[in-house]
Amino acid sequence: MRLSAAINSFKSSNLISWKTTGKLQQTLAGCIELSGKTLHSGKVSKVKIWPGFAGEGRYFEFHSNLIPASIDFVRESLLCTTLCKDGYKIRTVEHLLSALEAKGIDNCRIQIQSLDSEDTEVEVPIFDGSANAWVEAIEQVGRKEALDRCGNNVEKLAPYLSEPFYVSRNDSFMVAFPASKVHISCGIDFPKVPAIGCQWFSSAALDDSYEKHIACSRTFCIYEEVEHMCSMGLIKGGSLDNAIVCR
């Protein structure tokens, strides 16, 4: 099933319902500002993350265009997650959004810019190929209760699944089951590289496991595929500083 078809199928069904969690929405207690080289374009970009109003969620601002960090704006792209709206694209958002979600930042404005003012697409810096830099920056400024534009706090909502949901593509698949608590299991089977091989990871809570096992996970690729990716105009900013290359 193609990504867009899976999204539309899921949204148009009655598989999920939104319920309150008993917790209040959170935002950053201060502003984060980081810049660095990007993985695929090789350009330098700057990111400023500002505290956001409750109920407005996480969204990017690029050339005064607002792009919500929502699955509704995901577009299929090679070797990264891309958000697109009105012809403007934000690429390689996965590490940043992963860190914001895991650290409980429900609302924020992510202002991003490229050094080239004519660019209609921009990429989030790759740093060392993991989410560590974002986690450290979030921890440094801390978080606080988010208020809406009228000064009121807002309860956090979470989706609840009513029946199993399954989606697959080639040799990859994902399945979700109704449960009272979140429990995530993920695996990879990489026979091309025996050092990776078949691995599974399972966690019932992201708090400790995320920083110890997930945030530090780095981008990797196979040595034989590097030249092919370069010929496609990708990984122009790739190096051993931001990716693990397996032979």
Residue pairs with C-beta under 8 A, 6 or more apart in sequence:
1 9
1 167
1 168
1 169
2 76
2 169
3 74
3 76
3 169
4 76
6 167
7 71
7 72
7 74
10 16
10 165
14 162
15 161
15 162
15 163
15 165
16 159
16 160
16 161
16 162
17 159
17 160
17 162
18 157
18 158
18 159
18 160
19 157
19 158
19 160
20 155
20 156
20 157
20 158
21 155
21 156
21 157
21 158
22 155
23 155
23 156
24 54
24 145
24 146
24 153
24 154
24 155
24 156
25 54
25 55
25 106
25 107
25 145
25 146
25 153
25 154
25 155
25 156
26 104
26 105
26 106
26 107
26 143
26 144
26 145
26 146
26 156
27 51
27 52
27 53
27 54
27 105
27 106
27 107
27 108
27 143
27 144
27 145
27 146
28 49
28 50
28 51
28 52
28 105
28 108
28 138
28 141
28 142
28 143
28 144
29 51
29 141
29 142
29 143
29 144
30 51
30 141
30 142
31 48
31 49
31 50
31 51
31 141
32 47
32 48
32 49
32 137
32 138
32 140
32 141
33 46
33 47
33 48
33 49
34 46
34 47
34 125
34 127
34 133
34 134
34 137
35 44
35 45
35 46
35 47
35 125
36 44
36 45
36 125
36 126
36 127
36 133
37 43
37 44
37 125
37 126
37 237
37 242
38 44
38 45
38 91
38 92
38 123
38 124
38 125
38 126
38 237
39 80
39 92
39 123
39 126
39 129
39 219
39 235
39 237
39 238
39 242
39 243
40 79
40 80
40 91
40 92
40 123
40 233
40 234
40 235
40 236
40 237
40 238
41 91
41 123
41 236
41 237
42 236
42 237
43 114
43 115
43 116
43 119
43 123
43 237
44 114
44 115
44 125
45 112
45 113
45 114
45 115
45 122
45 123
45 124
45 125
46 112
46 113
47 96
47 110
47 111
47 112
47 124
47 125
48 110
48 111
48 112
49 108
49 109
49 110
49 111
49 137
50 108
50 109
50 110
50 111
51 107
51 108
51 109
51 144
51 146
52 58
52 59
52 107
52 108
52 109
52 146
53 107
53 146
53 147
53 148
53 149
54 106
54 107
54 146
54 147
54 148
54 152
54 153
54 154
55 107
55 148
55 154
56 107
57 68
57 69
57 70
57 106
57 107
58 68
58 69
58 97
58 100
58 105
58 106
58 107
58 108
58 110
59 66
59 67
59 68
59 69
59 109
59 110
60 66
60 67
60 68
60 69
60 83
60 90
60 93
60 110
60 111
60 112
61 67
61 109
61 110
61 111
61 112
62 88
62 90
62 111
62 112
62 113
62 122
63 88
63 113
63 120
65 85
65 86
65 88
66 85
67 73
67 83
67 84
67 85
67 88
67 90
68 83
68 85
69 83
69 93
69 97
69 110
70 83
73 83
73 84
73 85
74 81
74 82
74 83
74 84
75 82
75 83
75 84
75 89
76 82
77 91
78 232
78 234
79 229
79 234
79 235
80 91
80 92
80 93
80 94
80 123
81 91
81 92
81 93
81 94
81 97
82 89
82 90
82 91
82 92
82 93
83 89
83 90
83 93
84 90
87 120
88 120
88 121
89 120
89 121
89 122
90 112
90 121
90 122
90 123
90 124
91 121
91 122
91 123
91 124
92 123
92 124
92 126
93 124
95 124
95 126
95 127
95 130
95 131
95 134
96 110
96 124
96 131
96 134
98 131
98 214
98 215
99 131
99 134
99 135
99 138
99 215
100 108
100 134
100 138
102 135
102 206
102 210
102 211
102 214
102 215
103 135
103 138
103 139
103 143
104 143
105 138
105 143
106 146
106 156
107 146
112 122
112 124
113 122
114 122
114 123
125 133
126 219
126 237
126 242
127 133
127 242
128 218
128 241
128 242
129 218
129 219
129 220
129 241
129 242
129 243
129 244
130 215
130 216
130 217
130 218
130 219
131 214
131 215
131 216
131 217
132 215
132 216
134 215
135 210
135 211
135 215
145 153
146 153
146 154
147 153
147 154
148 154
160 178
161 176
161 177
161 178
161 179
162 178
163 178
164 175
164 176
164 177
164 178
165 175
165 176
166 173
166 174
166 175
166 176
167 173
167 174
167 175
168 174
181 204
182 204
182 205
182 206
183 202
183 203
183 204
184 202
184 203
184 204
184 206
185 200
185 201
185 202
186 200
186 201
186 202
187 198
187 199
187 200
187 201
188 196
188 198
188 199
189 197
189 198
190 196
190 197
190 198
191 197
191 198
192 222
193 222
193 246
193 247
195 246
196 220
196 246
201 213
203 209
203 213
206 214
218 242
218 243
218 244
219 242
219 243
219 244
220 243
220 244
220 245
220 246
221 229
221 235
221 238
221 243
221 244
221 245
221 246
222 245
222 246
222 247
223 245
223 246
223 247
226 235
226 238
226 245
229 235
229 238
230 236
235 243
